[in-house]
């Protein structure tokens, strides 16, 4: 047993000698640790201890010869700076410090390291320019450089890129780099394959030299300040699979004959530029195309029927162009199509029957075109359809549309205002379905009738817009049973009566904790409330109660103070009377309060000045009196917020309030004058009587 114990001890000793990293490498790693902020080092100090084997430290990997080969510390919550001492790890090949909070500069010792092949410092707070230095090694081994999502500035240092002959992928997106796109990358790096420069400040033209990148598979330079046309040379890079230049200032004609040379293309994104031209008939040569983004350009013409041959296409966005003609010319038997946005164009005719065969369609937007007629009945077979926007067309027969769409069991967003001109709102209580509907807009139609009872069944409804119709009657008592509803707009109708107590008991408007019940997922397509105002998530919508421009009467109930989550109140242009309840001052989340054009009396509550988020305030054309609120944002509102209330006073108004001291002084002066007049009359009278007595005595 003693002999076996000795053998085990010798083996353990030998193992510890052979697995231990060098003193220099241990010291370099500890220098890096020392630059991290105490308490924000990801508990590395529990593992990285002097005198222990650094090859066993957390995040550190070594080769068989015990040299450090990799340091991987992603998402550790690290703060502090990046120590250049890591550059002393002569065998380091992989350094990953991504998704932390490191600040300061990126040491050039790491960028120009003689062995690092993969360097990832993305999603940190690193700053400053990348220094223009001439590396000693003109054949740097770096293959992947990810410096995205930091705060880097300045231009790309051309001398460094010239030495990166092995570079394959560069991701510098989401920074503040400026100047021109480096044109020499592919010349110096023949295997270069991935370039992502999105969300920076690059300007100038797209360098034609990128066409020499024979291995380039992905290029993304969206959201910059690029100008000019797409260079023809770019279409020589026939290995391209992903070509993306959205949100720039590109101009010129979209040359389809050049684009279709890229027959490996899966993603083509040229949205939000100034491109003109048509989609070519040869678009079907892009057999692998999965995404086509040409939105927000100046393109025109009819869609080629050959678009229906792009059988792999999943996403089409042609929004906000001048495309015209009938969609029915395209055979939409595209089984992989998930999202299609044809809005804000000049498409005419009816919705094509073939679109009902896109069995995997999730989102369809046809808004702001010249479509007419009824929806094809088979659109109710789109079981995956979640988002449908029909706004501002000339669709008819709303009853039929409701009956068709109730079969779309996954429908969560239904936007179809400005259609069904003057039809009657369906009142059939037996209408069911829509069990997953979260957004419903039927504004500006203008529909007649009442708020329909079938809406009470939509238990998941969060946003309801019935504004600008000709609806009559009362707000239904079941409104508070829509437990998730937090956006209600019934403005510009002919609804009457008092504000019902049910409206003051809306659960989502009462308690902050209820907001956790809202769906946190992104919408399949953004909902555009205005041309420039869009929402991508339901919980981004403001909490709104808009009753403006109706025929409501009575007073504003004090129970309104319960709706603490409200952002917007609009009770304007009704027949409300009485005073503004003090309880309204409890709504500290209010951003807009409009009570204009009513018959409201009394004084404005001074506590309104405590509504610090208020950016719009209007009580004009009422019968209010007394001083207007002062302080904070109330000092920024114009006098138009108070016009038509002649008895209001304040510094902003022509009618200045009399201060208490001045008022008391005025009263005191009046009292003195009054007393003086009395004394004058008394003493004057006595003097007159005395004089009369004197004359009488003299006569006697």
Beta strands, then each sheet from edge to edge (+ up, - down):
strand 1: 60-62
strand 2: 68-72
strand 3: 79-81
strand 4: 94-96
strand 5: 101-104
strand 6: 118-120
strand 7: 125-128
strand 8: 144-146
strand 9: 151-154
strand 10: 169-171
strand 11: 176-179
strand 12: 194-196
strand 13: 201-204
strand 14: 218-220
strand 15: 225-228
strand 16: 242-244
strand 17: 249-250
strand 18: 267-269
strand 19: 291-293
strand 20: 300-302
strand 21: 315-317
strand 22: 322-326
strand 23: 339-341
strand 24: 346-349
strand 25: 363-365
strand 26: 370-373
strand 27: 387-389
strand 28: 394-395
strand 29: 413-415
strand 30: 439-441
strand 31: 448-450
strand 32: 463-465
strand 33: 470-472
strand 34: 487-489
strand 35: 496-497
strand 36: 522-528
strand 37: 534-537
strand 38: 544-546
strand 39: 551-555
strand 40: 568-570
strand 41: 575-579
strand 42: 592-594
strand 43: 599-603
strand 44: 616-618
strand 45: 623-627
strand 46: 647-649
sheet 1: 1+ 2- 4- 6- 8- 10- 12- 14- 16- 18- 19- 21- 23- 25- 27- 29- 30- 32- 34- 38- 40- 42- 44-
sheet 2: 3+ 5+ 7+ 9+ 11+ 13+ 15+ 17+
sheet 3: 20+ 22+ 24+ 26+ 28+
sheet 4: 31+ 33+
sheet 5: 35+ 39+ 41+ 43+ 45+ 46+
sheet 6: 36+ 37-
end
